[in-house]
Amino acid sequence: MEKREITGVQGQVNNIEVIFKEYYGSLCYFASQFLKNEEVIEDLVQDVFIALLEKKMLFQSEVHLKNFLYLSIRNSCLNYIRSTRSKERYIASLAHEEQTEDLEESIILTEIHRELAAAVEKLPEECRKVFQLCYFQGLDNERAAQELGLSVNTVKAQKARGKKILRENLKDIFPLLMLLNPLF
């Protein structure tokens, strides 16, 4: 390492660009010993340089600066790992709670969906196609009309016809459908 002045009055870093160019690659490599995500590694290394720049830290020598950089990267990586594990554990616990609490609701929704799908399959062919495009694939009336080669008014009429038939065929579960889906 060539000798050059990196610190100014009272040991303050005064040439951050030189330090960045010299240490950035090495610090990224060092961080890759802890993490595998290149974007995260680059972000952590940049954060250390930003902290160095913002805090205007004082160093007695370049060795102290180097120690600061490597220790900062190591700590940042370990904190990131700790944070990621905590988030994963928290998300897993939430997912488990939701699964437990929502099991009944999930069964009910599955049964309603099964009955609705069976009722949709019984619709007249053109009505079923319109219904599937508009409600299951989320197409608007114009796109559905283009896809089926129909007029927009025909699509609207087929949707209304499909709703009416489904209301009649699903009258036993219609109140539940109203709560779950404003479609009806």
LUMLUMVEX-730607 format. One record per residue (C-alpha): x, y, z; residue in one letter. Coordinates in Angstrom, 3 decimals, padded with zeros to 6 digits. Each point is the difference from the previous one (the first is absolute). Example, Ala and Ser with C-alpha at 12.3 -4.5 7.8 and 13.67 -1.06 7.14 Angstrom:
[[012.300, -004.500, 007.800], "a"]
[[001.370, 003.440, -000.660], "s"]
END
This chain:
[[000.000, 000.000, 000.000], "m"]
[[001.529, 003.274, -001.033], "e"]
[[000.385, 002.709, 002.580], "k"]
[[-002.277, 002.942, -000.531], "r"]
[[-001.738, 002.525, 002.156], "e"]
[[-003.539, -001.178, 000.759], "i"]
[[-000.468, 001.891, 003.188], "t"]
[[000.177, 003.694, 000.550], "g"]
[[-000.016, 002.177, 003.056], "v"]
[[-000.676, -001.972, 003.200], "q"]
[[-000.155, -003.317, -001.898], "g"]
[[-003.243, 000.736, -001.861], "q"]
[[-000.497, -001.925, -003.259], "v"]
[[000.366, 002.498, -002.803], "n"]
[[000.224, -002.082, -003.169], "n"]
[[-003.003, -002.317, 000.041], "i"]
[[000.153, -000.583, -003.766], "e"]
[[003.488, -001.526, 000.207], "v"]
[[-001.039, -002.151, 002.926], "i"]
[[-003.181, -001.101, -001.775], "f"]
[[001.871, -001.012, -003.171], "k"]
[[002.625, -001.884, 001.961], "e"]
[[-002.208, -001.878, 002.458], "y"]
[[-003.397, -000.416, -001.664], "y"]
[[000.836, -003.228, -001.873], "g"]
[[001.801, -001.525, 002.974], "s"]
[[-002.833, 000.842, 002.361], "l"]
[[-002.556, -001.508, -002.384], "c"]
[[002.090, -003.171, -000.194], "y"]
[[000.318, -000.065, 003.789], "f"]
[[-003.771, 000.414, 000.390], "a"]
[[-000.574, -002.849, -002.465], "s"]
[[001.525, -002.309, 002.612], "q"]
[[-003.114, 000.691, 002.099], "f"]
[[-002.712, 000.664, -002.601], "l"]
[[-000.763, -001.259, -003.488], "k"]
[[-002.317, 002.756, -001.237], "n"]
[[002.175, 002.343, -002.068], "e"]
[[-002.459, 002.909, 000.154], "e"]
[[-000.188, -000.180, 003.784], "v"]
[[003.786, -000.199, 000.212], "i"]
[[000.441, 003.096, -002.166], "e"]
[[-002.624, 001.882, 002.032], "d"]
[[001.687, -000.865, 003.287], "l"]
[[003.436, 001.055, -001.265], "v"]
[[-001.390, 003.264, -001.337], "q"]
[[-001.739, 000.627, 003.329], "d"]
[[003.332, -000.323, 001.800], "v"]
[[001.577, 002.584, -002.311], "f"]
[[-002.968, 002.313, 000.454], "i"]
[[000.354, -000.300, 003.780], "a"]
[[003.703, 000.737, -000.334], "l"]
[[-000.742, 003.086, -002.071], "l"]
[[-002.897, 001.299, 002.112], "e"]
[[001.543, -000.530, 003.415], "k"]
[[003.374, 001.532, -000.931], "k"]
[[001.763, -002.559, 002.157], "m"]
[[003.530, 000.457, 001.277], "l"]
[[002.680, -002.667, -000.493], "f"]
[[003.552, -000.097, 001.321], "q"]
[[001.264, -001.872, -003.053], "s"]
[[-001.050, -001.847, -003.105], "e"]
[[000.158, -003.255, 001.995], "v"]
[[-002.683, 001.358, 002.317], "h"]
[[-002.093, 001.012, -003.009], "l"]
[[000.383, -003.470, -001.529], "k"]
[[-000.977, -001.640, 003.298], "n"]
[[-003.056, 002.238, 000.186], "f"]
[[-001.079, -000.917, -003.548], "l"]
[[000.363, -003.756, 000.441], "y"]
[[-001.596, -000.060, 003.444], "l"]
[[-002.859, 002.161, -001.246], "s"]
[[-000.643, -002.337, -002.937], "i"]
[[000.154, -003.071, 002.233], "r"]
[[-002.447, 001.547, 002.457], "n"]
[[-002.317, 001.152, -002.789], "s"]
[[-000.053, -003.504, -001.482], "c"]
[[-000.667, -001.622, 003.373], "l"]
[[-002.760, 002.519, 000.758], "n"]
[[-001.551, -000.664, -003.402], "y"]
[[000.103, -003.763, 000.592], "i"]
[[-001.501, 000.423, 003.469], "r"]
[[-002.699, 002.308, -001.333], "s"]
[[-000.846, -002.346, -002.875], "t"]
[[-000.290, -002.988, 002.323], "r"]
[[-002.200, 001.954, 002.394], "s"]
[[-002.254, 001.089, -002.859], "k"]
[[-000.212, -003.547, -001.322], "e"]
[[-000.892, -001.361, 003.445], "r"]
[[-002.587, 002.739, 000.485], "y"]
[[-001.544, -000.604, -003.422], "i"]
[[-000.050, -003.762, 000.632], "a"]
[[-001.748, 000.498, 003.345], "s"]
[[-002.563, 002.328, -001.585], "l"]
[[-000.616, -002.479, -002.788], "a"]
[[-000.498, -002.785, 002.524], "h"]
[[-002.439, 002.093, 002.040], "e"]
[[-001.927, 000.968, -003.116], "e"]
[[-000.154, -003.611, -001.128], "q"]
[[-001.360, -001.082, 003.346], "t"]
[[-002.512, 002.841, 000.273], "e"]
[[-001.112, -000.077, -003.595], "d"]
[[-000.342, -003.751, -000.476], "l"]
[[-003.765, 000.066, 000.409], "e"]
[[-000.366, 003.039, -002.230], "e"]
[[002.232, -001.621, -002.588], "s"]
[[-002.133, -003.134, -000.058], "i"]
[[-003.166, 002.063, -000.384], "i"]
[[001.523, 002.102, -002.793], "l"]
[[001.232, -003.125, -001.775], "t"]
[[-003.431, -001.567, 000.103], "e"]
[[-001.651, 003.190, -001.214], "i"]
[[002.541, 000.242, -002.803], "h"]
[[-000.616, -003.629, -000.951], "r"]
[[-003.759, 000.535, -000.157], "e"]
[[000.420, 003.252, -001.921], "l"]
[[002.365, -001.632, -002.514], "a"]
[[-002.418, -002.885, -000.503], "a"]
[[-002.887, 002.435, -000.520], "a"]
[[002.044, 002.056, -002.492], "v"]
[[000.799, -003.188, -001.949], "e"]
[[-003.743, -000.606, -000.355], "k"]
[[-000.608, 003.405, -001.617], "l"]
[[-000.781, 000.085, -003.737], "p"]
[[003.235, -000.036, -002.007], "e"]
[[000.134, 003.638, -001.160], "e"]
[[-001.134, 001.250, 003.390], "c"]
[[002.659, -002.159, 001.715], "r"]
[[002.763, 001.330, -002.271], "k"]
[[-000.966, 003.606, 000.690], "v"]
[[-000.283, -000.668, 003.707], "f"]
[[003.415, -001.668, 000.199], "q"]
[[001.734, 002.754, -001.974], "l"]
[[-001.586, 002.852, 001.925], "c"]
[[-000.041, -001.368, 003.533], "y"]
[[002.722, -002.626, 000.195], "f"]
[[002.554, 001.546, -002.361], "q"]
[[-000.925, 003.592, 000.862], "g"]
[[-000.541, 001.285, -003.534], "l"]
[[-002.218, 003.028, -000.496], "d"]
[[-003.034, -000.176, -002.270], "n"]
[[001.816, 001.421, -003.020], "e"]
[[002.931, -002.445, 000.222], "r"]
[[-002.350, -002.957, 000.512], "a"]
[[-002.069, 001.126, -002.993], "a"]
[[003.127, 000.229, -002.166], "q"]
[[001.253, -003.388, 001.149], "e"]
[[-003.317, -001.731, -000.711], "l"]
[[-000.901, 001.993, -003.098], "g"]
[[-003.167, 001.363, 001.593], "l"]
[[-001.411, 003.459, 000.535], "s"]
[[000.443, 001.697, 003.368], "v"]
[[-003.778, -000.029, 000.503], "n"]
[[-000.075, -003.763, -000.571], "t"]
[[002.714, -000.452, 002.615], "v"]
[[-001.978, 002.130, 002.476], "k"]
[[-003.177, -001.978, -000.720], "a"]
[[001.815, -003.341, 000.428], "q"]
[[001.482, 001.167, 003.316], "k"]
[[-003.447, 001.018, 001.267], "a"]
[[-001.470, -003.290, -001.204], "r"]
[[002.802, -001.956, 001.702], "g"]
[[-000.504, 001.849, 003.292], "k"]
[[-003.720, -000.686, -000.083], "k"]
[[000.480, -003.721, -000.673], "i"]
[[002.658, -000.263, 002.701], "l"]
[[-002.197, 001.802, 002.550], "r"]
[[-002.735, -002.529, -000.666], "e"]
[[002.315, -003.033, 000.072], "n"]
[[001.919, 001.158, 003.075], "l"]
[[-002.886, 001.351, 002.072], "k"]
[[001.062, -002.164, 002.969], "d"]
[[003.417, 001.636, 000.240], "i"]
[[-000.920, 003.340, -001.547], "f"]
[[000.176, 001.954, 003.309], "p"]
[[003.586, -001.231, 000.506], "l"]
[[000.889, 000.956, -003.555], "l"]
[[-001.343, 003.500, 000.611], "m"]
[[002.273, 000.395, 003.015], "l"]
[[003.076, -001.325, -001.759], "l"]
[[-000.409, 001.405, -003.493], "n"]
[[-001.962, 003.056, -001.135], "p"]
[[-000.237, -001.677, -003.422], "l"]
[[-003.516, -001.165, 000.783], "f"]
END
